[in-house]
């Protein structure tokens, strides 16, 4: 249900389909669902570069988009 809501909110906000993919960055979801069977869990976040290095960077505009998206999702749950 959570993923479906997020996909719908994304489509309504941005006028295009969300890309739903499994990537290494979603590792925590696997750990949580292992401990809490049936947990509805999704990992999202802003655009980041050179993660875990001294050159790690976070895109501020992407952070704002992520925040706005999260607020919209919460309103639709």
JOUR-V311474 format. One record per residue. RES is the residue in one letter. OMEGA is omega in radians with two decimals (* if undefined). D_LAST is the distance of its C-alpha to the last C-alpha in Angstrom with 2 decimals. Layout:
BEGIN
RES_OMEGA_D_LAST ; RES_OMEGA_D_LAST
END
This chain:
BEGIN
X_-3.13_8.94 ; X_-3.13_7.72 ; X_3.14_10.76 ; X_3.10_10.46 ; X_-3.13_7.24 ; X_3.12_9.24 ; X_3.14_12.32 ; X_3.13_11.31 ; X_3.12_10.28 ; X_3.14_13.52 ; X_-3.13_15.51 ; X_-3.11_14.67 ; X_-2.95_15.48 ; X_3.07_18.50 ; X_3.09_19.84 ; X_-3.11_20.36 ; X_3.05_19.07 ; X_3.03_17.63 ; X_3.13_20.04 ; X_-3.07_18.67 ; X_3.03_21.48 ; X_-3.13_22.52 ; X_-3.14_24.57 ; X_-3.09_26.32 ; X_3.12_23.94 ; X_-3.09_21.27 ; X_-3.09_23.73 ; X_3.11_21.79 ; X_3.12_19.05 ; X_3.12_22.01 ; X_3.14_23.36 ; X_-3.10_20.25 ; X_3.06_19.74 ; X_-3.11_23.48 ; X_-3.10_23.30 ; X_-3.10_20.13 ; X_-3.14_20.40 ; X_3.13_17.31 ; X_3.07_15.09 ; X_-2.93_12.28 ; X_3.12_13.41 ; X_3.11_13.62 ; X_3.08_16.14 ; X_3.07_16.21 ; X_3.13_18.67 ; X_3.12_21.14 ; X_3.14_24.40 ; X_-3.10_27.02 ; X_3.08_30.68 ; X_-3.10_33.37 ; X_3.10_31.08 ; X_3.04_33.04 ; X_3.10_36.13 ; X_3.13_37.92 ; X_-3.10_36.79 ; X_-3.13_33.00 ; X_3.12_31.27 ; X_3.12_27.79 ; X_-3.08_27.10 ; X_3.14_26.06 ; X_3.10_24.73 ; X_3.10_22.58 ; X_3.10_21.26 ; X_3.11_20.30 ; X_3.13_18.57 ; X_3.12_16.59 ; X_3.14_15.67 ; X_3.11_14.73 ; X_3.14_12.59 ; X_3.11_10.79 ; X_3.13_10.28 ; X_3.11_9.00 ; X_-3.14_6.44 ; X_3.10_5.35 ; X_-3.08_5.75 ; X_3.12_3.80 ; X_*_0.00
END
